[in-house]
Amino acid sequence: MSLTYQDPSISHDTAIRLLASELDADVISALTSIGLNETDRNWAQDICLQHLTAQTEAIVASAVTAFGHIARRHGELDTDVVLPALESVKRKYPSLQGIIEDTLDDIDAFT
């Protein structure tokens, strides 16, 4: 088995284009890059909040994970909005419990 590394760094404009794609892999790539690289924290947070309601669990998981990256990189999040949204995801997708807990730990540690 061989693993292929993909650089998660994509431009803001490319992320916007990928978010509009109907391919889950494109949306997930965009969310990953946004979490790890986006300089506009408010825009990144809003995009992740929008994708918490996606019908695809993998997209929701990527948005959840991106919140942890945003908290770590920027040192802040609008927790009054983000924390209730994560609780809602936890109820809808119990299988994401571990990912959500990791993200909550990051938010607690870095904000």
Number of C-alpha atoms within 10 A of each C-alpha: 2 4 5 5 6 7 8 15 17 17 14 16 9 13 22 15 13 20 20 12 13 9 10 15 14 17 23 22 20 27 31 25 22 30 28 21 20 22 14 12 21 14 12 21 22 13 18 25 19 11 20 20 16 13 9 11 17 15 23 23 22 21 29 29 23 25 30 26 21 29 24 20 17 14 16 16 20 13 14 8 12 19 14 11 15 22 13 13 21 17 11 12 14 10 13 17 16 11 16 22 15 14 22 20 12 19 22 15 12 17 16
